[in-house]
């Protein structure tokens, strides 16, 4: 279990191949927080830089539809992002796909679109829109987008091609131009593509394309 000075950890709520996510509170004011850190005891400089990048991007996005970041702490040479906890869970965790009523979907979709509009208004391309990165509180109806680790500022996105063997984002949700196999620059439309796949998943319980890149 993570131990971080100034914070009380309640429990671990998520684990991926790269990250560990905890729920707790800040001891100074009892504010509930989410703490996100790298899973590896000795992470690479690239992974550490990714966390710093996420902090830098999110710290400047003061929108209701974006989860707020309070601090970037360090624990045993690993970065720890201290994030807003508004009592929500990701759409993936809530397991709404294929079960959601149409009226509920439309209300949720409007909120998600507004959150993404706020991000795009700051010239940010998220590049990893999928059900795991959209957090929803069913009681308050709040929706917030999380995980800006691979996001970019639109003006900084270049025409350079990516190595197709190194893909960023969830493979079933990323746009064709994100694969590096198309002669097309990445812009805000890549998020709209991923959003469309997300909506398809919520309504049908399936993703539209299952083919794997070779």
TAVEN-V457923 format. One record per helix or strand. SS is the DSSP state (hx for helix, st for strand). FROM is the first residue (numbers start at 0). LEN is the number of residues. If there is no record, write none. Layout:
SS|FROM|LEN ; SS|FROM|LEN
This chain:
st|6|9 ; st|18|8 ; st|30|8 ; hx|44|15 ; st|65|1 ; st|68|7 ; st|77|7 ; st|88|2 ; hx|90|4 ; hx|101|20 ; st|123|2 ; hx|130|3 ; st|133|3 ; st|142|3 ; st|151|2 ; hx|153|3 ; hx|175|4 ; hx|188|16
